[in-house]
């Protein structure tokens, strides 16, 4: 699987923020994410 480059990632963030008129945080779910962090954000995650 090819991962998006930085410009594409930021471009998606900007696009979604304009579309939804609210702040958006993008996080790639990976094994390196600490479980404590994942637990804190779990209720707000929308998988796309």
C-alpha angles and dihedrals in degrees: 000000000000116000121219118259120243095264093052092047093051091042090056091049092052092045093051093046091054092045095050097030092228140089116281128196117201119206126176109220106233138155090254093067109107113243091230090058092045091051091053094052099034095100092055099045119117111186114216 
